[in-house]
Amino acid sequence: MWSQLIRRSWEENRLFSVLLELTYRCNWDCAFCYNDLGLRGTPLSLGQYFDLLDELRELGVLNLVLTGGEPLAHPEFLEIGERAREGGFVIRLKSNAHALRGRLAREVKERVDPFVVEVSLHGATAEVHDRQTRVPGSFERLLANLAELRSLGFRLKMNSVLTIWNQHQIADMFALADRLGVPLQIEPEVSPRDDGDRSPLDLSPTQEGIRELFSIVAERTRAAAPSPAGRAGEAAAGGAEPIAEQASTDRTEVDAVPRKHCGAGSSAVAIDPFGNVYPCVQWRRAAGNLHHRPLAEIWRRSPVLEEVRELTVEVTRRLDGLGADVARRMAFCPGAAEQAGGDPLAVYPAARQRVAAHRAVERPAVRSLPIVGVGSAGQPSVAKAPGA
Amino acid sequence: MNQDQSTHGSSTAEASTAAHPRLGADVRYRRLAGETVVVRQQAGEVLVLDEIGGRILEWVDRGVMQGRGLGHLIASLQQEFDVSSQQLEADVREFLHQLQDAGVLEPRREARRGDVEEPPGAPQGGER
């Protein structure tokens, strides 16, 4: 039901989800941060955010992601968040939670009331986590703040990025998440910085690390799967549908998409602190700027968004040519593809790595064989990807 | 369907309560392509209402029923449906009960002396 609605919003170009990068300021200093900290411009004012939120409501937007940088570092975060709550948005707050304690935590709960707070976990020990955040004490403070946030009634989720530094702690991180009672999602790849700087990729996990992640996730998924009797009971219950993991615009929301590969520019946009509008947080083609034009006009008339919508159709067509299994394993992202090699239709190394890692997990007997030509020259298009 | 609210019978007193409910404090909703997506934040659930259901929910949220009564809503709907007003009223009351059972609506507390009545049509953004 939910996924069908999301699909329809893609197909009908109905703006449904908006991600606001409120500021690039942050009280952590993560070595692999993807934000373009050198980007300059005039930050949106509080009045402009209020106007934007009114406009988003008029346009029918329901999902609103408040992120950064560290969104709580925006001096008027509470005012913006409160206005968003009053506007009836389902708010996802993506924060490192470093400052989310005491009075501020209580104020966020009362005034912003987010549907979920997504926090960052970068290791299972202080040594590993703090090495990535480059803030001593950040691990212990995160654990303390998480306990406080739970007691205040926040719904929590933890996000992590797999790196060469924490890939030996995957099982420990999941064990920690289980102890805390907070779901954990680990992204298997590091992204380049939004200005094109590829130095964060130096921290990319190894192929073995990605395989281990997929293996552990697969095992946990199997262990958590309800029994056939349980599934029948759920089906009989009918009615409301859980959305705890569905309030995003991720590709994983939708199992089968008839025409468009994702909702980038079709049901979602991302907006940076200076008012630049992008099809997606990952696909950094500026489609317009809110200092010059209202979002509704950008949404309806931007040639960039029109092209992106067409490209998402083309991605589906090409992935269909590879077969459903490969497409599912690849979790292809045209934004990441464009970032990696300039071509949103080209298979990029991380996508190939995912396919190889999935295959290794699903067929452990051939684990040691080179399945995909990772490291081969060039970036073949999706339709021509060898072995993919 | 979540049953965390008490179920409702058909007594006059209960029907009266159901006729003047308000949106649950944790509920968010939007119209989307003729349907209405309703999110119950605390339960982490989503429901989808059809065109008419969405309009009724919006009337409740905007305080239209509190200001003008259920009769106004019934009269408005009767212009579109070829059914008796009695049948329409029964259907609407049943729908409101369902929304309360689902935790989307909650009973509006009784007005006390000195309380300021909301004007008809006033949005209740602060209550959501």
Interface residues (C-beta under 8 A of the other chain):
Chain A: M1 W2 L5 R8 S9 E12 R14 F16 G60 V61 L62 R85 E86 G87 G88 F89 V90 D113 F115 R155 A237 G238 G239 A240 E241 P242 I243 A244 Q246 A247
Chain B: M1 N2 D26 R28 Y29 R30 R31 L32 A33 E35 V37 V39 R40 Q41 A43 G44 E45 V46 L47 V48 A102 G125 G126 R128
